[in-house]
Amino acid sequence: MQLLNQISGQFDVTFDHGILSATGQVSDFPSMTQSLIATILRVNDLILTKQ
């Protein structure tokens, strides 16, 4: 759990109750989307490495 919080913190994404979320202004939507996707990919890589 701590590792997931650390990964999400690197991309300014919140991990709370198993949900990844990015909040901000509408004008920041493209960068928030990019951050959320990058976080998902990093967590997926972590899962695949564990297997």
Rosetta blueprint (number, residue, H / E / L):
1 M L
2 Q H
3 L H
4 L H
5 N H
6 Q H
7 I H
8 S H
9 G H
10 Q H
11 F L
12 D L
13 V L
14 T E
15 F E
16 D E
17 H L
18 G L
19 I E
20 L E
21 S E
22 A L
23 T L
24 G L
25 Q L
26 V H
27 S H
28 D H
29 F H
30 P H
31 S H
32 M H
33 T H
34 Q H
35 S H
36 L H
37 I H
38 A H
39 T H
40 I H
41 L H
42 R H
43 V H
44 N H
45 D H
46 L H
47 I H
48 L H
49 T H
50 K H
51 Q L
